[in-house]
Amino acid sequence: MPTLIHRWLTMLNTGALAEINSNLVSQRFPHNISVNFNYPLNSCSDWKAKHFRIFLLSIGLPYMLVHLPPIVVSHFALYSMFVKLLHCPKSYNEIDLADKIIHYYCRTAPHIYGETIELFSLHSHLHLPQQVLTHGGLCFTSAFCFESSIRYLKKKAHGTRNLGTQIADWINIETIVTRPPFELSKSTGVNSI
């Protein structure tokens, strides 16, 4: 998504960008959606996954509709529809439709943005429908596949100094010191009277 937005920035004039940024900052959401767009569109590299999710699934298309060329907006509409279908699919037909949409999207992307858009990240989208069939909708997966590993590593460091050394030292200690497997002790009480 950041790759697309950075390409759009070259197509937007300063007035359009200012209007989009103003709309993003003033956008209000229901109480159960805790998102504030503190960073403008041209600082999308500072956005978190929730910002991209809301932008892609809800507000991006209406905001970009009047500011981008029709061919670019219609291409983005395909991408948005693809993600919406895979976000929480209700049937196999929706996943099949999403598969057709993304194949068309990837095939036509070089005609819209040039051949430099043909990145591995674009190609990897072709595999998402199969992943959804295997693992469930995108709403049930994390955008941060290493989240639990990061949490594990953070527990190895204390304070603010030499964090990398602390983590490496504790992992070295864990590999050197072998712990016997934990076994419950047998009951010493009387089982019958």
Secondary structure, DSSP 4 states (H G I P E B T S, - for coil): -HHHHHHHHTT--HHHHHHHHHHHHH----TT------S-GGGGGG--HHHHHHIIIIIHHHHHHTTS-HHHHHHHHHHHHHHHHHHS-SSHHHHHHHHHHHHHHHHHHHHHH-GGG--HHHHHGGGHHHHHHHH--GGGS-S-TTHHHHHHHHTT--SSSSHHHHHHHHHHHHHHSPPPPP-PPPP-S-S--
